[in-house]
Amino acid sequence: MAPTAIYQRLSKYLRESDNVEPPMLSPSSAAALSVAYTVLYVLPFYLSSTTRPSPTLSRDAPSVIRARIRFVTVSVFTCSLLTIYVISTRGELSYSETFHLLGWYPFSPLDTAKVLSLTALLFAGPLFEKGVIQSGWRHWAKGRDLYETLSSWIGWRNYIAGPFTEEVLFRSLLLSLHLLIRPPSSQSILIFVTPLYFGIAHIHHFYEYTLTHPFTPLPPALLRSIVQFGYTTVFGWYAVFLLLRTGNLWGVVVVHGFCNWMGLPRVWGRVGGVVIEGGVVGGPVRDKEDKDRRDDDAQKLGLPWTAAYYITLVAGAVVWWKALWVLSESERELMKIG
């Protein structure tokens, strides 16, 4: 069976089986499992003194990160086994069809490269700033930044463990459960509602932030959490769209790690504070022994560099919109959207 026919087969099966009881999965059952999965992902952070932050123990402490990764891995593995059982029994799918519905199989390097390229267009401005203005391309070419980042536990959590476990649970598992709902969920529900679990799962960062920053006033801390909930939810919409369009979870994992690395794009303010020496933006390449030499002649960049950044940012967003359907198209799609 072609991978693109899985969702249509599920729908056809129910249409031709009016008397089938119980349905593949009721909306309440899918919601209950989604809530349970979310709790199983977050709750272990607070059950042990090794994972629970305190005013003297940050969530960024290596010991906390290591322990949390262990607990989360167990939670995701358990939820994955349960989801595979539910799909294969309630959906009456073979294991290969089950793994495709989860987005695990088949892996497509081409689709992964396409969605990463698509997402990079949204960050054309920040890539220009990091790569050209700050001369980051030198480090990228040598792989230095990647090595140094992934050598730390914070980098491993932010760019490998976090994207992998979050996308498996909040995208692959939750979305596949909602694809089993009968009557079928609308595209709007799948794309805009299911990512809310992902956003809600980040609310606990408010509690952690107030613990480790006790002197920060409540309104700024609350605003920080609201903003985080907002952009994690928006990213969730985008990630679900890509997974439905490509049927490739691993491309979404790569996109998640890339977005974590880029952070939120600069949408206001002037590009500045970058050293210009010898006519080279970012200064000349230095050896280790003189990398801390004081930059007495440093000066801020001129307005043309700021203008170039924003022009690149807007142009990238326009091209992203025009390429959205082309670069997210795949014969392995889970559902036709539009």
Secondary structure as GFF3:
##gff-version 3
##sequence-region A 1 338
A	DSSP	three_ten_helix	3	5	.	.	.	ID=ss1
A	DSSP	alpha_helix	6	15	.	.	.	ID=ss2
A	DSSP	alpha_helix	27	42	.	.	.	ID=ss3
A	DSSP	three_ten_helix	43	46	.	.	.	ID=ss4
A	DSSP	alpha_helix	62	90	.	.	.	ID=ss5
A	DSSP	alpha_helix	95	101	.	.	.	ID=ss6
A	DSSP	alpha_helix	109	122	.	.	.	ID=ss7
A	DSSP	alpha_helix	124	128	.	.	.	ID=ss8
A	DSSP	pi_helix	129	133	.	.	.	ID=ss9
A	DSSP	alpha_helix	137	142	.	.	.	ID=ss10
A	DSSP	alpha_helix	144	150	.	.	.	ID=ss11
A	DSSP	alpha_helix	153	156	.	.	.	ID=ss12
A	DSSP	pi_helix	157	161	.	.	.	ID=ss13
A	DSSP	alpha_helix	162	166	.	.	.	ID=ss14
A	DSSP	pi_helix	167	173	.	.	.	ID=ss15
A	DSSP	alpha_helix	174	179	.	.	.	ID=ss16
A	DSSP	alpha_helix	187	188	.	.	.	ID=ss17
A	DSSP	pi_helix	189	193	.	.	.	ID=ss18
A	DSSP	alpha_helix	195	200	.	.	.	ID=ss19
A	DSSP	alpha_helix	204	212	.	.	.	ID=ss20
A	DSSP	alpha_helix	218	246	.	.	.	ID=ss21
A	DSSP	alpha_helix	249	262	.	.	.	ID=ss22
A	DSSP	beta_strand	276	277	.	.	.	ID=ss23
A	DSSP	beta_strand	280	281	.	.	.	ID=ss24
A	DSSP	three_ten_helix	288	290	.	.	.	ID=ss25
A	DSSP	alpha_helix	303	327	.	.	.	ID=ss26
###
